[in-house]
């Protein structure tokens, strides 16, 4: 509980690699100026893809961010984004070798499904092909030698956390969270538990995902509603009445999460304090129209609010999941009304996937970064493309211009397509 004798947990470093900017200054400047990161796909052919738009990270050179450049050859795009964000966060926190006891320095990182690219397996597949059929028995006999022995290291979701620990000599607890959109906040929750137990002084937390891949784009289209809008600037419209679906993207954000007393002793700059973090799951898909499909979100927010000892009117903003699909946004809006009653319409809401799209674990981390920076600057970015309010999403959606924050707290929410939700509440220091 806020105000108790429990160990305080703070954010002392941030790193961002996103479609609207690499680094916290560029990211914040672009999000406040309303610059979208969604554009026509450039890195892969689009003629056979269901959606031609995405939020791509452009001008990204991993060698600028990574210390151990020799590992790049075994890093997929997802891993490169995550490790780069973590390196920037550690640098931003002012942590150099020897500043933190390695055995009390850990990593908890979120990752999504990391697909292989077709070109990595095409040579092996060709050797198994005969008369337009695939001979499975040939796979082990003739083709394994066509695949690099280190191929698997590019696909494993635990590799971002492994590389981060090697990069920064973090010899403490190390874990990977693979819970789609909620991964970053669940990783933060785990870090808080380690810190409050006194097992560590400092953790690197975050998440990374890249859905800019023909396999992922096609797979996601089977289970999600992707926008078919041809205009990149208007394609993603959370809570707008005429939203047509979400847009996929890529990105990562990482944070140095620290015991407050430890941060003060080493003279760290503190961005915010984490004062509440809850999780919940209703165990149902959003395709289920049952009125109870928002219970996971309700449980998560109730738990976070209870830990933070806050009332609804004390929230500076809610950084919503805001996926920009009909069902997701309606379920989320309904949950806020069930939670807060008449106060729901009074709480400022922002939905930042309108800037960079949806990329599972990574987008939750980037949204968390945005809320922390909002507290730092005392302002909440507007939701892009919110033009026509949806009567089934009756919320105070910030649009048009950045809105000054009148409160010093903010909540960010991430939710999976199966109803698992995490909510974090932060306070400016």
LINMO-V111221 format. One record per pair of residues at least 24 apart in sequence whose ideal C-beta (glycine too) atoms are under 6 Angstrom apart, sorted by the first residue. I is the first residue (numbers start at 0). J is the second residue. D is the distance in Angstrom with one decimal. If there is no record, write none. Layout:
i:I j:J d:D
i:I j:J d:D
This chain:
i:0 j:308 d:5.5
i:1 j:274 d:4.6
i:1 j:307 d:5.3
i:1 j:308 d:4.8
i:6 j:195 d:4.6
i:7 j:259 d:3.6
i:7 j:272 d:6.0
i:8 j:191 d:4.9
i:8 j:194 d:5.3
i:8 j:273 d:4.9
i:9 j:257 d:5.7
i:9 j:259 d:4.9
i:9 j:262 d:5.6
i:9 j:269 d:4.9
i:9 j:272 d:4.9
i:10 j:254 d:5.3
i:10 j:270 d:4.5
i:10 j:271 d:5.0
i:10 j:371 d:5.7
i:11 j:92 d:4.7
i:11 j:255 d:4.9
i:11 j:257 d:4.7
i:11 j:262 d:4.9
i:11 j:267 d:4.3
i:11 j:269 d:5.6
i:12 j:88 d:4.3
i:12 j:91 d:4.3
i:12 j:92 d:2.7
i:12 j:255 d:3.3
i:13 j:88 d:5.6
i:13 j:91 d:5.7
i:13 j:254 d:5.8
i:13 j:368 d:5.6
i:14 j:84 d:4.1
i:14 j:87 d:3.1
i:14 j:88 d:3.4
i:14 j:253 d:4.6
i:15 j:252 d:4.9
i:15 j:368 d:5.2
i:16 j:56 d:5.9
i:16 j:80 d:5.0
i:16 j:83 d:5.3
i:16 j:84 d:4.8
i:16 j:250 d:5.9
i:16 j:251 d:5.0
i:17 j:250 d:4.1
i:17 j:355 d:5.5
i:17 j:365 d:5.1
i:18 j:54 d:3.8
i:18 j:55 d:5.9
i:18 j:56 d:5.5
i:18 j:248 d:5.6
i:18 j:355 d:4.2
i:19 j:354 d:5.2
i:19 j:355 d:5.5
i:27 j:372 d:5.1
i:30 j:380 d:4.7
i:31 j:380 d:5.9
i:31 j:401 d:5.2
i:35 j:232 d:5.6
i:35 j:354 d:5.7
i:36 j:354 d:5.7
i:36 j:355 d:4.4
i:37 j:231 d:4.8
i:37 j:234 d:5.7
i:37 j:246 d:5.4
i:37 j:356 d:5.7
i:38 j:231 d:4.8
i:42 j:211 d:5.9
i:43 j:213 d:5.7
i:48 j:216 d:5.3
i:49 j:220 d:4.1
i:49 j:225 d:5.9
i:50 j:225 d:4.3
i:52 j:231 d:5.3
i:52 j:234 d:5.3
i:52 j:246 d:5.5
i:53 j:211 d:5.6
i:53 j:247 d:5.3
i:53 j:248 d:5.6
i:54 j:248 d:2.8
i:54 j:355 d:4.2
i:54 j:356 d:3.5
i:55 j:211 d:5.6
i:56 j:249 d:5.6
i:56 j:250 d:5.9
i:66 j:166 d:5.3
i:67 j:166 d:5.7
i:73 j:149 d:5.1
i:73 j:152 d:4.4
i:73 j:153 d:5.9
i:75 j:113 d:5.3
i:75 j:153 d:4.3
i:76 j:209 d:4.3
i:77 j:113 d:5.0
i:77 j:207 d:5.2
i:77 j:208 d:5.8
i:77 j:209 d:4.7
i:78 j:158 d:5.3
i:78 j:159 d:5.1
i:80 j:207 d:4.7
i:80 j:251 d:4.0
i:81 j:159 d:3.8
i:81 j:207 d:2.9
i:81 j:251 d:4.5
i:82 j:162 d:4.8
i:82 j:163 d:5.8
i:84 j:205 d:5.8
i:84 j:251 d:4.1
i:84 j:252 d:5.5
i:84 j:253 d:4.0
i:85 j:163 d:4.5
i:85 j:203 d:5.2
i:85 j:253 d:4.0
i:88 j:253 d:4.1
i:88 j:254 d:5.7
i:88 j:255 d:5.3
i:89 j:167 d:5.5
i:92 j:255 d:3.8
i:99 j:201 d:4.9
i:101 j:168 d:4.9
i:101 j:170 d:4.2
i:102 j:170 d:5.1
i:102 j:171 d:5.8
i:103 j:171 d:5.6
i:103 j:199 d:4.8
i:103 j:200 d:4.5
i:104 j:169 d:4.3
i:104 j:171 d:5.1
i:104 j:201 d:5.2
i:105 j:169 d:5.8
i:105 j:171 d:3.4
i:105 j:172 d:3.9
i:105 j:199 d:4.9
i:105 j:202 d:4.7
i:106 j:160 d:4.8
i:106 j:163 d:5.0
i:106 j:164 d:4.9
i:106 j:169 d:5.2
i:106 j:173 d:4.9
i:106 j:203 d:4.8
i:107 j:174 d:5.1
i:107 j:186 d:4.2
i:107 j:189 d:4.6
i:107 j:190 d:4.9
i:107 j:202 d:5.8
i:107 j:204 d:5.4
i:108 j:159 d:5.1
i:108 j:160 d:4.2
i:108 j:175 d:5.9
i:108 j:186 d:5.8
i:108 j:205 d:5.7
i:109 j:176 d:4.4
i:109 j:182 d:2.7
i:109 j:183 d:4.8
i:109 j:186 d:4.9
i:109 j:206 d:3.1
i:109 j:360 d:4.1
i:110 j:156 d:3.9
i:110 j:159 d:5.4
i:110 j:175 d:6.0
i:110 j:360 d:5.7
i:111 j:208 d:3.9
i:111 j:359 d:3.9
i:111 j:360 d:4.6
i:113 j:154 d:5.0
i:113 j:156 d:5.9
i:114 j:212 d:5.4
i:114 j:214 d:4.5
i:114 j:215 d:5.2
i:115 j:154 d:5.8
i:159 j:207 d:5.6
i:163 j:203 d:5.5
i:171 j:199 d:4.9
i:178 j:419 d:6.0
i:179 j:359 d:5.0
i:179 j:415 d:4.1
i:180 j:359 d:5.6
i:180 j:363 d:5.0
i:180 j:413 d:4.5
i:180 j:414 d:6.0
i:180 j:415 d:5.1
i:181 j:413 d:4.7
i:181 j:415 d:5.6
i:181 j:419 d:5.3
i:181 j:421 d:4.1
i:182 j:206 d:4.8
i:182 j:360 d:3.8
i:183 j:363 d:4.2
i:183 j:364 d:3.7
i:183 j:367 d:5.8
i:184 j:413 d:5.4
i:184 j:421 d:3.5
i:184 j:423 d:5.1
i:185 j:421 d:5.3
i:188 j:276 d:4.8
i:190 j:256 d:4.6
i:194 j:258 d:5.2
i:200 j:258 d:5.2
i:200 j:261 d:4.4
i:201 j:257 d:4.7
i:202 j:256 d:4.8
i:204 j:254 d:4.9
i:204 j:256 d:4.9
i:205 j:252 d:5.4
i:205 j:253 d:3.2
i:205 j:254 d:5.8
i:205 j:364 d:4.9
i:206 j:360 d:3.8
i:206 j:361 d:5.5
i:206 j:364 d:4.0
i:207 j:251 d:3.5
i:207 j:361 d:4.9
i:208 j:358 d:4.4
i:208 j:359 d:4.5
i:208 j:360 d:4.8
i:208 j:361 d:3.7
i:209 j:249 d:3.7
i:210 j:247 d:4.1
i:210 j:249 d:6.0
i:210 j:358 d:5.1
i:211 j:249 d:4.9
i:219 j:247 d:6.0
i:224 j:324 d:4.8
i:233 j:384 d:5.1
i:235 j:323 d:4.9
i:235 j:352 d:5.9
i:235 j:353 d:4.9
i:236 j:323 d:5.7
i:236 j:384 d:4.1
i:237 j:321 d:3.5
i:237 j:323 d:4.5
i:237 j:328 d:6.0
i:237 j:350 d:3.5
i:237 j:353 d:5.5
i:238 j:328 d:5.2
i:238 j:389 d:6.0
i:238 j:392 d:4.5
i:238 j:396 d:5.1
i:239 j:385 d:5.2
i:239 j:386 d:5.9
i:239 j:387 d:5.7
i:240 j:387 d:4.3
i:240 j:389 d:4.1
i:241 j:387 d:5.8
i:242 j:323 d:4.9
i:244 j:324 d:5.7
i:245 j:322 d:5.1
i:245 j:323 d:4.8
i:245 j:324 d:5.6
i:245 j:357 d:4.5
i:246 j:356 d:4.0
i:247 j:356 d:5.6
i:248 j:355 d:5.2
i:248 j:356 d:3.1
i:248 j:358 d:4.5
i:249 j:358 d:5.2
i:250 j:358 d:5.9
i:250 j:361 d:4.7
i:250 j:365 d:5.2
i:251 j:361 d:5.0
i:252 j:364 d:3.8
i:252 j:365 d:4.6
i:252 j:368 d:4.2
i:269 j:428 d:5.0
i:270 j:371 d:5.1
i:270 j:375 d:5.7
i:271 j:371 d:5.0
i:271 j:374 d:5.1
i:271 j:425 d:4.3
i:271 j:427 d:5.8
i:272 j:426 d:4.9
i:272 j:428 d:5.4
i:273 j:425 d:5.8
i:274 j:307 d:4.3
i:274 j:424 d:5.4
i:274 j:426 d:5.0
i:275 j:303 d:3.9
i:275 j:306 d:3.8
i:275 j:307 d:3.3
i:275 j:424 d:3.8
i:276 j:303 d:5.7
i:276 j:423 d:4.8
i:277 j:302 d:2.7
i:277 j:303 d:3.8
i:277 j:422 d:5.2
i:278 j:421 d:4.7
i:279 j:420 d:5.5
i:280 j:418 d:5.5
i:280 j:419 d:4.2
i:281 j:418 d:4.0
i:283 j:418 d:5.1
i:284 j:417 d:5.7
i:285 j:326 d:4.8
i:285 j:327 d:5.7
i:285 j:416 d:5.7
i:292 j:330 d:5.7
i:293 j:330 d:4.9
i:293 j:333 d:5.4
i:293 j:334 d:3.8
i:295 j:418 d:4.2
i:295 j:419 d:5.9
i:295 j:420 d:4.5
i:296 j:334 d:4.3
i:296 j:414 d:5.8
i:296 j:420 d:4.3
i:297 j:334 d:5.3
i:297 j:337 d:6.0
i:297 j:338 d:5.7
i:299 j:420 d:4.2
i:299 j:421 d:5.7
i:299 j:422 d:4.3
i:300 j:338 d:5.6
i:300 j:422 d:4.7
i:303 j:422 d:4.3
i:303 j:424 d:4.9
i:307 j:424 d:4.4
i:311 j:339 d:4.4
i:311 j:342 d:4.0
i:313 j:406 d:5.9
i:314 j:346 d:5.4
i:314 j:408 d:5.7
i:314 j:410 d:5.7
i:315 j:404 d:4.3
i:315 j:406 d:3.6
i:315 j:408 d:5.3
i:315 j:409 d:4.9
i:316 j:347 d:4.4
i:316 j:349 d:5.8
i:316 j:379 d:4.5
i:316 j:409 d:5.1
i:317 j:346 d:5.7
i:317 j:348 d:5.2
i:317 j:410 d:5.0
i:318 j:349 d:5.7
i:318 j:366 d:5.3
i:318 j:370 d:4.6
i:318 j:411 d:3.9
i:319 j:348 d:5.3
i:319 j:350 d:4.8
i:319 j:412 d:5.9
i:320 j:412 d:5.2
i:320 j:413 d:5.8
i:320 j:414 d:4.5
i:321 j:350 d:2.6
i:321 j:352 d:5.4
i:322 j:357 d:5.8
i:328 j:392 d:5.4
i:329 j:391 d:5.0
i:332 j:392 d:3.9
i:332 j:394 d:5.5
i:344 j:395 d:5.7
i:347 j:379 d:5.9
i:347 j:395 d:5.5
i:347 j:397 d:5.4
i:348 j:394 d:4.7
i:348 j:395 d:5.8
i:348 j:396 d:5.0
i:349 j:379 d:5.3
i:349 j:380 d:5.8
i:349 j:382 d:5.4
i:349 j:397 d:5.0
i:350 j:382 d:4.6
i:353 j:382 d:5.3
i:353 j:383 d:3.8
i:353 j:384 d:5.5
i:354 j:383 d:5.9
i:363 j:413 d:3.7
i:366 j:411 d:5.5
i:367 j:411 d:5.2
i:370 j:409 d:4.5
i:370 j:411 d:4.5
i:373 j:409 d:5.9
i:374 j:409 d:5.6
i:374 j:427 d:4.0
i:377 j:404 d:5.1
i:378 j:403 d:5.5
i:378 j:404 d:6.0
i:379 j:404 d:5.6
